[in-house]
Structures are given as C-alpha cells and as structure tokens.
Amino acid sequence: NQEIVERLRSYGLQMQLSEEQIEGTSEKLSGKSIVISGVFAKHSRDEYKALIEKNGGKNVGSISGKTSFILAGENMGPSKLQKAEKLGVPLVDEATFLEMIGEASAESESATTPTVAPDGQLSLF
C-alpha cells in the first residue's frame, strides 16, 4: 500500500489540501442542498457552484423535498418555479445568497430586498 501511495504522489496526486485551498472555506451552508437556476449578474453558475461547495453546501441538479433552497437568478425556468412552490422550497436571490456566505457588498445591499410571505417562505418576485 505504501508503494502505491508513493507512486501516486510521484504522479502529482495531492494527499492533503494546501493552505491556499483551505483558506476561505466555511461551513455556512453545511447540510444544505442547493439548486441553481437562472442567470446571474455577479458570478457565473460555475462560480456559484464553487462558492456553495467552498461554504460546505451541496449542489443538486433537481428540486425535491430535500432541497434547502433555490439560488434563483433572472429568467428562472417556470417549471422549476412551479415545483419549488408546490414543494415549499424557498427561493434566494443573488444578493441574499452573497450575504449568507459573507460576500455581500454595499452594491448588493442596494439590490431588491427579498420578502417573507405569510407562510414563512422567502419570495423574490
């Protein structure tokens, strides 16, 4: 086993995260399953996927009862919106998400403020 591990190391396999990779990670989204839908102004979808993972969350591709929330951008698909409403999955806009992970700026704070519906669900529309 040690020979195999050494051979893997010689091929460049990293056995530990570097300080650079560890720096900036958090558990702010730990245990949360998040669906990304729509188009965003501040980051690309791939960047948001990386931010979710960097903050301990899990990217999921489809909405289910286990989905914690949907990171909703402009032009979110109507079928995803319907399914989210049916299952009671909250929608979180880009500015709110960035606040959640501590990357909010004065510019994002001036964005549309989400509202909470009487049933306790977060609404962006």
DRENPAKOL-931636 format. One record per atom (N, C-alpha, C, O): residue number from 1; residue in one letter; chain; y, z, x. Coordinates in pm, whole numbers, always signed. Layout:
REC seq type mol      Y      Z      X
REC NUM    A   A      Y      Z      X
...
// end
This chain:
REC seq type mol      Y      Z      X
REC   1    N   A   -119     +0    +82
REC   1    N   A     +0     +0     +0
REC   1    N   A   +126     +0    +86
REC   1    N   A   +223    -69    +55
REC   2    Q   A   +123    +77   +194
REC   2    Q   A   +239    +82   +283
REC   2    Q   A   +267    -54   +347
REC   2    Q   A   +382    -93   +366
REC   3    E   A   +159   -125   +381
REC   3    E   A   +176   -258   +439
REC   3    E   A   +242   -351   +339
REC   3    E   A   +330   -430   +375
REC   4    I   A   +200   -343   +216
REC   4    I   A   +258   -428   +111
REC   4    I   A   +407   -394    +92
REC   4    I   A   +490   -484    +82
REC   5    V   A   +439   -265    +88
REC   5    V   A   +578   -223    +72
REC   5    V   A   +662   -274   +189
REC   5    V   A   +772   -325   +168
REC   6    E   A   +611   -262   +310
REC   6    E   A   +685   -309   +428
REC   6    E   A   +703   -460   +425
REC   6    E   A   +809   -511   +462
REC   7    R   A   +600   -531   +381
REC   7    R   A   +610   -676   +371
REC   7    R   A   +717   -714   +268
REC   7    R   A   +796   -806   +291
REC   8    L   A   +720   -643   +154
REC   8    L   A   +822   -670    +52
REC   8    L   A   +962   -642   +106
REC   8    L   A  +1055   -718    +81
REC   9    R   A   +977   -534   +181
REC   9    R   A  +1107   -502   +243
REC   9    R   A  +1148   -613   +339
REC   9    R   A  +1265   -652   +343
REC  10    S   A  +1051   -663   +417
REC  10    S   A  +1083   -768   +514
REC  10    S   A  +1130   -897   +445
REC  10    S   A  +1201   -978   +504
REC  11    Y   A  +1089   -914   +318
REC  11    Y   A  +1132  -1030   +241
REC  11    Y   A  +1266  -1006   +171
REC  11    Y   A  +1318  -1094   +103
REC  12    G   A  +1321   -884   +188
REC  12    G   A  +1452   -855   +132
REC  12    G   A  +1453   -775     +3
REC  12    G   A  +1559   -755    -56
REC  13    L   A  +1338   -730    -42
REC  13    L   A  +1334   -650   -164
REC  13    L   A  +1400   -516   -139
REC  13    L   A  +1365   -445    -45
REC  14    Q   A  +1496   -480   -224
REC  14    Q   A  +1565   -351   -212
REC  14    Q   A  +1487   -247   -289
REC  14    Q   A  +1453   -267   -406
REC  15    M   A  +1459   -137   -225
REC  15    M   A  +1383    -30   -288
REC  15    M   A  +1474    +74   -355
REC  15    M   A  +1428   +156   -434
REC  16    Q   A  +1603    +69   -323
REC  16    Q   A  +1699   +162   -381
REC  16    Q   A  +1826    +86   -413
REC  16    Q   A  +1853    -20   -356
REC  17    L   A  +1904   +142   -507
REC  17    L   A  +2034    +84   -536
REC  17    L   A  +2130   +120   -424
REC  17    L   A  +2125   +230   -370
REC  18    S   A  +2218    +27   -390
REC  18    S   A  +2319    +55   -289
REC  18    S   A  +2429   +142   -352
REC  18    S   A  +2438   +151   -474
REC  19    E   A  +2510   +203   -269
REC  19    E   A  +2622   +284   -319
REC  19    E   A  +2713   +199   -406
REC  19    E   A  +2765   +246   -507
REC  20    E   A  +2733    +74   -368
REC  20    E   A  +2817    -17   -444
REC  20    E   A  +2760    -40   -584
REC  20    E   A  +2836    -46   -681
REC  21    Q   A  +2628    -51   -595
REC  21    Q   A  +2564    -73   -725
REC  21    Q   A  +2570    +53   -812
REC  21    Q   A  +2580    +43   -934
REC  22    I   A  +2563   +169   -750
REC  22    I   A  +2564   +295   -823
REC  22    I   A  +2705   +329   -871
REC  22    I   A  +2723   +380   -981
REC  23    E   A  +2804   +300   -787
REC  23    E   A  +2941   +333   -819
REC  23    E   A  +2984   +264   -947
REC  23    E   A  +2960   +145   -966
REC  24    G   A  +3047   +337  -1035
REC  24    G   A  +3097   +280  -1159
REC  24    G   A  +2998   +279  -1274
REC  24    G   A  +3032   +233  -1383
REC  25    T   A  +2878   +329  -1254
REC  25    T   A  +2784   +334  -1364
REC  25    T   A  +2806   +463  -1443
REC  25    T   A  +2858   +561  -1390
REC  26    S   A  +2767   +461  -1569
REC  26    S   A  +2780   +580  -1652
REC  26    S   A  +2669   +579  -1756
REC  26    S   A  +2590   +485  -1766
REC  27    E   A  +2664   +685  -1832
REC  27    E   A  +2567   +695  -1941
REC  27    E   A  +2638   +699  -2076
REC  27    E   A  +2583   +752  -2173
REC  28    K   A  +2759   +643  -2083
REC  28    K   A  +2839   +646  -2206
REC  28    K   A  +2770   +578  -2323
REC  28    K   A  +2796   +612  -2438
REC  29    L   A  +2683   +482  -2295
REC  29    L   A  +2614   +409  -2401
REC  29    L   A  +2463   +438  -2400
REC  29    L   A  +2385   +363  -2457
REC  30    S   A  +2426   +546  -2335
REC  30    S   A  +2285   +581  -2324
REC  30    S   A  +2220   +593  -2461
REC  30    S   A  +2274   +659  -2551
REC  31    G   A  +2106   +530  -2476
REC  31    G   A  +2032   +537  -2602
REC  31    G   A  +2083   +444  -2710
REC  31    G   A  +2030   +445  -2821
REC  32    K   A  +2184   +363  -2680
REC  32    K   A  +2241   +273  -2780
REC  32    K   A  +2188   +131  -2760
REC  32    K   A  +2179    +80  -2648
REC  33    S   A  +2152    +70  -2872
REC  33    S   A  +2110    -70  -2873
REC  33    S   A  +2224   -151  -2934
REC  33    S   A  +2267   -123  -3046
REC  34    I   A  +2273   -249  -2861
REC  34    I   A  +2395   -318  -2899
REC  34    I   A  +2370   -469  -2906
REC  34    I   A  +2311   -528  -2816
REC  35    V   A  +2417   -529  -3016
REC  35    V   A  +2412   -673  -3034
REC  35    V   A  +2552   -727  -3006
REC  35    V   A  +2651   -669  -3052
REC  36    I   A  +2561   -836  -2933
REC  36    I   A  +2689   -901  -2905
REC  36    I   A  +2697  -1026  -2990
REC  36    I   A  +2604  -1107  -2993
REC  37    S   A  +2811  -1042  -3061
REC  37    S   A  +2826  -1159  -3146
REC  37    S   A  +2972  -1204  -3147
REC  37    S   A  +3062  -1120  -3156
REC  38    G   A  +2995  -1332  -3137
REC  38    G   A  +3130  -1386  -3144
REC  38    G   A  +3184  -1425  -3008
REC  38    G   A  +3112  -1430  -2909
REC  39    V   A  +3315  -1454  -3007
REC  39    V   A  +3386  -1498  -2888
REC  39    V   A  +3488  -1391  -2852
REC  39    V   A  +3552  -1334  -2940
REC  40    F   A  +3503  -1364  -2723
REC  40    F   A  +3588  -1255  -2677
REC  40    F   A  +3702  -1305  -2589
REC  40    F   A  +3690  -1408  -2523
REC  41    A   A  +3813  -1229  -2588
REC  41    A   A  +3931  -1267  -2513
REC  41    A   A  +3932  -1211  -2370
REC  41    A   A  +3975  -1280  -2278
REC  42    K   A  +3884  -1090  -2351
REC  42    K   A  +3898  -1022  -2223
REC  42    K   A  +3782  -1047  -2126
REC  42    K   A  +3803  -1054  -2005
REC  43    H   A  +3661  -1059  -2178
REC  43    H   A  +3543  -1079  -2093
REC  43    H   A  +3450  -1181  -2159
REC  43    H   A  +3457  -1204  -2280
REC  44    S   A  +3364  -1240  -2079
REC  44    S   A  +3262  -1331  -2134
REC  44    S   A  +3148  -1248  -2193
REC  44    S   A  +3138  -1127  -2169
REC  45    R   A  +3063  -1312  -2268
REC  45    R   A  +2947  -1243  -2324
REC  45    R   A  +2858  -1186  -2213
REC  45    R   A  +2809  -1074  -2225
REC  46    D   A  +2839  -1263  -2105
REC  46    D   A  +2757  -1214  -1993
REC  46    D   A  +2821  -1092  -1928
REC  46    D   A  +2750   -999  -1888
REC  47    E   A  +2952  -1091  -1918
REC  47    E   A  +3020   -974  -1861
REC  47    E   A  +3001   -852  -1952
REC  47    E   A  +2982   -741  -1903
REC  48    Y   A  +3006   -873  -2084
REC  48    Y   A  +2984   -762  -2175
REC  48    Y   A  +2840   -712  -2167
REC  48    Y   A  +2815   -591  -2176
REC  49    K   A  +2746   -802  -2151
REC  49    K   A  +2606   -759  -2134
REC  49    K   A  +2594   -671  -2010
REC  49    K   A  +2527   -567  -2013
REC  50    A   A  +2659   -712  -1901
REC  50    A   A  +2655   -633  -1778
REC  50    A   A  +2723   -497  -1797
REC  50    A   A  +2675   -396  -1747
REC  51    L   A  +2835   -495  -1869
REC  51    L   A  +2905   -369  -1895
REC  51    L   A  +2820   -273  -1978
REC  51    L   A  +2820   -153  -1955
REC  52    I   A  +2749   -329  -2075
REC  52    I   A  +2662   -246  -2160
REC  52    I   A  +2553   -182  -2073
REC  52    I   A  +2530    -61  -2081
REC  53    E   A  +2489   -261  -1990
REC  53    E   A  +2382   -209  -1904
REC  53    E   A  +2438   -111  -1801
REC  53    E   A  +2376     -9  -1772
REC  54    K   A  +2554   -143  -1745
REC  54    K   A  +2617    -56  -1645
REC  54    K   A  +2650    +81  -1704
REC  54    K   A  +2656   +181  -1631
REC  55    N   A  +2670    +86  -1835
REC  55    N   A  +2704   +212  -1902
REC  55    N   A  +2586   +272  -1977
REC  55    N   A  +2604   +357  -2064
REC  56    G   A  +2465   +228  -1943
REC  56    G   A  +2343   +290  -1994
REC  56    G   A  +2293   +238  -2127
REC  56    G   A  +2194   +289  -2179
REC  57    G   A  +2357   +136  -2182
REC  57    G   A  +2315    +80  -2310
REC  57    G   A  +2212    -30  -2293
REC  57    G   A  +2179    -71  -2181
REC  58    K   A  +2162    -78  -2406
REC  58    K   A  +2061   -183  -2405
REC  58    K   A  +2111   -300  -2489
REC  58    K   A  +2155   -282  -2603
REC  59    N   A  +2105   -420  -2433
REC  59    N   A  +2141   -541  -2507
REC  59    N   A  +2023   -584  -2591
REC  59    N   A  +1911   -593  -2542
REC  60    V   A  +2048   -610  -2718
REC  60    V   A  +1943   -663  -2804
REC  60    V   A  +1994   -791  -2869
REC  60    V   A  +2115   -807  -2890
REC  61    G   A  +1904   -879  -2899
REC  61    G   A  +1942  -1010  -2950
REC  61    G   A  +1954  -1021  -3100
REC  61    G   A  +2022  -1110  -3151
REC  62    S   A  +1888   -932  -3171
REC  62    S   A  +1893   -942  -3317
REC  62    S   A  +1920   -806  -3380
REC  62    S   A  +1890   -701  -3322
REC  63    I   A  +1977   -810  -3497
REC  63    I   A  +2016   -689  -3569
REC  63    I   A  +1896   -632  -3642
REC  63    I   A  +1822   -704  -3709
REC  64    S   A  +1879   -501  -3629
REC  64    S   A  +1774   -430  -3703
REC  64    S   A  +1827   -293  -3739
REC  64    S   A  +1941   -259  -3705
REC  65    G   A  +1747   -216  -3806
REC  65    G   A  +1786    -80  -3840
REC  65    G   A  +1804     +8  -3718
REC  65    G   A  +1866   +114  -3727
REC  66    K   A  +1751    -35  -3604
REC  66    K   A  +1763    +43  -3481
REC  66    K   A  +1889     +6  -3401
REC  66    K   A  +1919    +68  -3299
REC  67    T   A  +1962    -95  -3446
REC  67    T   A  +2083   -137  -3377
REC  67    T   A  +2190    -31  -3393
REC  67    T   A  +2219    +11  -3505
REC  68    S   A  +2250    +14  -3283
REC  68    S   A  +2353   +117  -3287
REC  68    S   A  +2485    +61  -3340
REC  68    S   A  +2548   +121  -3427
REC  69    F   A  +2525    -56  -3287
REC  69    F   A  +2644   -124  -3337
REC  69    F   A  +2646   -267  -3284
REC  69    F   A  +2570   -304  -3195
REC  70    I   A  +2735   -345  -3343
REC  70    I   A  +2755   -483  -3301
REC  70    I   A  +2889   -492  -3232
REC  70    I   A  +2991   -452  -3289
REC  71    L   A  +2890   -544  -3110
REC  71    L   A  +3016   -575  -3042
REC  71    L   A  +3059   -709  -3100
REC  71    L   A  +3004   -814  -3067
REC  72    A   A  +3159   -703  -3188
REC  72    A   A  +3197   -819  -3268
REC  72    A   A  +3324   -884  -3216
REC  72    A   A  +3429   -821  -3209
REC  73    G   A  +3312  -1011  -3181
REC  73    G   A  +3428  -1089  -3138
REC  73    G   A  +3473  -1181  -3250
REC  73    G   A  +3424  -1172  -3363
REC  74    E   A  +3565  -1268  -3218
REC  74    E   A  +3612  -1367  -3315
REC  74    E   A  +3497  -1461  -3350
REC  74    E   A  +3407  -1484  -3270
REC  75    N   A  +3501  -1514  -3470
REC  75    N   A  +3403  -1611  -3518
REC  75    N   A  +3260  -1560  -3516
REC  75    N   A  +3167  -1634  -3484
REC  76    M   A  +3242  -1434  -3550
REC  76    M   A  +3107  -1379  -3560
REC  76    M   A  +3033  -1455  -3670
REC  76    M   A  +3090  -1484  -3775
REC  77    G   A  +2908  -1486  -3647
REC  77    G   A  +2829  -1561  -3744
REC  77    G   A  +2818  -1488  -3878
REC  77    G   A  +2797  -1367  -3881
REC  78    P   A  +2832  -1560  -3988
REC  78    P   A  +2828  -1497  -4120
REC  78    P   A  +2692  -1433  -4151
REC  78    P   A  +2686  -1333  -4222
REC  79    S   A  +2585  -1490  -4098
REC  79    S   A  +2453  -1431  -4126
REC  79    S   A  +2439  -1297  -4056
REC  79    S   A  +2380  -1204  -4112
REC  80    K   A  +2492  -1285  -3934
REC  80    K   A  +2487  -1156  -3864
REC  80    K   A  +2574  -1053  -3937
REC  80    K   A  +2536   -937  -3949
REC  81    L   A  +2689  -1097  -3985
REC  81    L   A  +2777  -1007  -4058
REC  81    L   A  +2709   -956  -4185
REC  81    L   A  +2715   -837  -4215
REC  82    Q   A  +2645  -1045  -4258
REC  82    Q   A  +2573  -1006  -4380
REC  82    Q   A  +2461   -907  -4348
REC  82    Q   A  +2446   -806  -4417
REC  83    K   A  +2384   -936  -4246
REC  83    K   A  +2272   -849  -4210
REC  83    K   A  +2324   -711  -4167
REC  83    K   A  +2265   -609  -4202
REC  84    A   A  +2434   -709  -4090
REC  84    A   A  +2493   -583  -4047
REC  84    A   A  +2537   -501  -4168
REC  84    A   A  +2513   -380  -4174
REC  85    E   A  +2601   -565  -4263
REC  85    E   A  +2646   -496  -4385
REC  85    E   A  +2525   -443  -4463
REC  85    E   A  +2527   -329  -4510
REC  86    K   A  +2424   -524  -4475
REC  86    K   A  +2304   -485  -4550
REC  86    K   A  +2236   -363  -4488
REC  86    K   A  +2191   -273  -4559
REC  87    L   A  +2229   -361  -4353
REC  87    L   A  +2162   -252  -4283
REC  87    L   A  +2255   -135  -4249
REC  87    L   A  +2210    -32  -4198
REC  88    G   A  +2384   -151  -4277
REC  88    G   A  +2479    -45  -4246
REC  88    G   A  +2507    -29  -4098
REC  88    G   A  +2537    +81  -4051
REC  89    V   A  +2496   -138  -4024
REC  89    V   A  +2522   -134  -3879
REC  89    V   A  +2673   -153  -3858
REC  89    V   A  +2730   -252  -3903
REC  90    P   A  +2738    -59  -3789
REC  90    P   A  +2883    -69  -3768
REC  90    P   A  +2920   -183  -3673
REC  90    P   A  +2843   -222  -3586
REC  91    L   A  +3042   -235  -3694
REC  91    L   A  +3099   -337  -3607
REC  91    L   A  +3204   -271  -3520
REC  91    L   A  +3283   -189  -3567
REC  92    V   A  +3206   -306  -3393
REC  92    V   A  +3304   -253  -3299
REC  92    V   A  +3374   -372  -3235
REC  92    V   A  +3309   -462  -3182
REC  93    D   A  +3508   -371  -3240
REC  93    D   A  +3581   -482  -3179
REC  93    D   A  +3592   -464  -3028
REC  93    D   A  +3556   -359  -2974
REC  94    E   A  +3643   -566  -2962
REC  94    E   A  +3651   -569  -2816
REC  94    E   A  +3735   -453  -2761
REC  94    E   A  +3693   -386  -2666
REC  95    A   A  +3853   -429  -2818
REC  95    A   A  +3941   -322  -2769
REC  95    A   A  +3875   -185  -2785
REC  95    A   A  +3883   -102  -2694
REC  96    T   A  +3812   -162  -2898
REC  96    T   A  +3746    -34  -2922
REC  96    T   A  +3630    -13  -2825
REC  96    T   A  +3611    +97  -2773
REC  97    F   A  +3553   -119  -2801
REC  97    F   A  +3441   -110  -2707
REC  97    F   A  +3492    -74  -2568
REC  97    F   A  +3435    +12  -2501
REC  98    L   A  +3600   -140  -2524
REC  98    L   A  +3654   -111  -2391
REC  98    L   A  +3704    +34  -2383
REC  98    L   A  +3692    +97  -2278
REC  99    E   A  +3759    +85  -2493
REC  99    E   A  +3799   +227  -2497
REC  99    E   A  +3676   +316  -2484
REC  99    E   A  +3679   +418  -2415
REC 100    M   A  +3568   +279  -2551
REC 100    M   A  +3444   +359  -2549
REC 100    M   A  +3392   +377  -2407
REC 100    M   A  +3344   +484  -2371
REC 101    I   A  +3402   +271  -2327
REC 101    I   A  +3347   +278  -2192
REC 101    I   A  +3454   +314  -2089
REC 101    I   A  +3427   +317  -1969
REC 102    G   A  +3575   +342  -2136
REC 102    G   A  +3681   +386  -2046
REC 102    G   A  +3751   +274  -1972
REC 102    G   A  +3808   +297  -1866
REC 103    E   A  +3747   +153  -2027
REC 103    E   A  +3815    +41  -1963
REC 103    E   A  +3931     -9  -2046
REC 103    E   A  +3974   -123  -2031
REC 104    A   A  +3983    +77  -2134
REC 104    A   A  +4095    +36  -2219
REC 104    A   A  +4222    +29  -2136
REC 104    A   A  +4241   +105  -2041
REC 105    S   A  +4308    -62  -2173
REC 105    S   A  +4438    -73  -2107
REC 105    S   A  +4545    -65  -2214
REC 105    S   A  +4514    -69  -2334
REC 106    A   A  +4669    -52  -2174
REC 106    A   A  +4778    -47  -2270
REC 106    A   A  +4779   -172  -2356
REC 106    A   A  +4813   -167  -2474
REC 107    E   A  +4742   -284  -2296
REC 107    E   A  +4737   -410  -2369
REC 107    E   A  +4633   -405  -2480
REC 107    E   A  +4660   -449  -2592
REC 108    S   A  +4513   -351  -2450
REC 108    S   A  +4408   -347  -2552
REC 108    S   A  +4438   -245  -2659
REC 108    S   A  +4391   -258  -2772
REC 109    E   A  +4517   -140  -2625
REC 109    E   A  +4550    -40  -2725
REC 109    E   A  +4644    -94  -2829
REC 109    E   A  +4652    -40  -2940
REC 110    S   A  +4716   -202  -2797
REC 110    S   A  +4806   -260  -2895
REC 110    S   A  +4735   -360  -2984
REC 110    S   A  +4796   -418  -3074
REC 111    A   A  +4608   -381  -2962
REC 111    A   A  +4529   -474  -3042
REC 111    A   A  +4504   -415  -3180
REC 111    A   A  +4541   -301  -3208
REC 112    T   A  +4443   -493  -3266
REC 112    T   A  +4415   -449  -3401
REC 112    T   A  +4336   -320  -3399
REC 112    T   A  +4237   -307  -3327
REC 113    T   A  +4379   -225  -3477
REC 113    T   A  +4313    -96  -3483
REC 113    T   A  +4202   -102  -3586
REC 113    T   A  +4227   -141  -3700
REC 114    P   A  +4081    -64  -3550
REC 114    P   A  +3973    -65  -3647
REC 114    P   A  +3995    +45  -3751
REC 114    P   A  +4061   +145  -3724
REC 115    T   A  +3939    +25  -3867
REC 115    T   A  +3949   +125  -3972
REC 115    T   A  +3810   +174  -4009
REC 115    T   A  +3711   +104  -3990
REC 116    V   A  +3805   +296  -4061
REC 116    V   A  +3679   +352  -4104
REC 116    V   A  +3675   +347  -4256
REC 116    V   A  +3763   +401  -4323
REC 117    A   A  +3574   +283  -4309
REC 117    A   A  +3557   +270  -4454
REC 117    A   A  +3517   +404  -4513
REC 117    A   A  +3473   +493  -4440
REC 118    P   A  +3531   +420  -4647
REC 118    P   A  +3492   +546  -4711
REC 118    P   A  +3348   +588  -4686
REC 118    P   A  +3316   +707  -4689
REC 119    D   A  +3260   +490  -4660
REC 119    D   A  +3121   +523  -4635
REC 119    D   A  +3097   +562  -4489
REC 119    D   A  +2983   +586  -4448
REC 120    G   A  +3206   +568  -4410
REC 120    G   A  +3194   +611  -4271
REC 120    G   A  +3168   +499  -4173
REC 120    G   A  +3154   +524  -4053
REC 121    Q   A  +3160   +375  -4220
REC 121    Q   A  +3132   +262  -4133
REC 121    Q   A  +3260   +210  -4071
REC 121    Q   A  +3365   +210  -4136
REC 122    L   A  +3254   +167  -3948
REC 122    L   A  +3368   +112  -3877
REC 122    L   A  +3387    -31  -3922
REC 122    L   A  +3291   -108  -3928
REC 123    S   A  +3511    -68  -3954
REC 123    S   A  +3540   -202  -4001
REC 123    S   A  +3649   -263  -3916
REC 123    S   A  +3747   -197  -3882
REC 124    L   A  +3633   -388  -3881
REC 124    L   A  +3732   -457  -3801
REC 124    L   A  +3803   -566  -3879
REC 124    L   A  +3897   -628  -3829
REC 125    F   A  +3759   -590  -3999
REC 125    F   A  +3812   -704  -4075
REC 125    F   A  +3884   -658  -4199
REC 125    F   A  +3935   -740  -4274
// end
